[in-house]
Amino acid sequence: MEKKIGFIGCGNMSKAIIAGLVNSGCFESKNILVFDRKAATNQEMQEKFGITPGNSANQVAAEADILIGAVKPNVMLSVISDLASSIKPDALFISIAAGVTIASLASVLGDGQKIVRAMPNTPSLVGEGMTSITPNAQVSKAEIQLVQEIFNSFGKAAVVPEYQIHAVVAASGSAPAYVFILIEAMADAAVLGGLPRAQAYHFAAQAVKGAAEMVLESGKHPAALKDMVCSPGGTTIEAVRKLEDKGFRSAVIESMQHCMARSETMSRD
């Protein structure tokens, strides 16, 4: 692809995206422009991926056909305000800053700017990300497909309307933390049962990974997959009964409701 894609900020998520773009061949390395305030990061990315380091954020903004804002949410609007005059009028701006709405981005970049709000999650770092994509009205169908191609290069991506972003935060953005707690708890129980700690983490993590793949690959309802494991009078149904007794399902739902409420609050602040 001959288009140039630029990154303002190069933390872990930018690095994951760049790795995906290079490994998938979605963009030529030379057409990936990077500017991070840490010069050592720019140099590291050039040496590792052959990307083009920028001399300044404004230079990257002026050259990029697609510009990804990957700075902290609390400074995003300030950063893009300084870049607004440098961004090409027909460039596509993608923000991966949590809680920063399309309306707030447009208030700085202008209503005519093509803007996409994207939310990748941390499994992107291992090529298994899930990203929500929310474009404004100026973004064409072809450009939406291009954005999906970018984020599909290190996982999966789906288009969602902005009002559903808070549910995405709870079900995807914050969700790895719940799963890590589940794996830790499963491993602790296995250690209590006599399994060595390292092996306990391995068994628990692989079980979660495998179960997730079964949901994605089989197309079956999670309840049907659960029933497949629960033999009459067996060990699994006894564990499931205890989870229900302790309010496991309700605790997950209520926790995610709080997560969504917090996301809504942050978007208004």
FENURBEL-V431747 format. One record per helix or strand of 2 or more residues. SS is the DSSP state (h for helix, s for strand). FROM is the first residue (numbers start at 0). TO is the last residue. If there is no record, write none. Layout:
# FENURBEL-V431747
ss:from:to
SS:FROM:TO
SS:FROM:TO
This chain:
# FENURBEL-V431747
ss:from:to
s:4:7
h:11:23
h:28:30
s:31:34
h:38:48
s:51:52
h:56:62
s:65:68
h:72:82
s:91:94
h:101:108
s:113:118
h:121:125
s:128:134
h:140:151
s:154:158
h:161:172
h:174:191
h:196:217
h:221:228
h:234:244
h:247:267
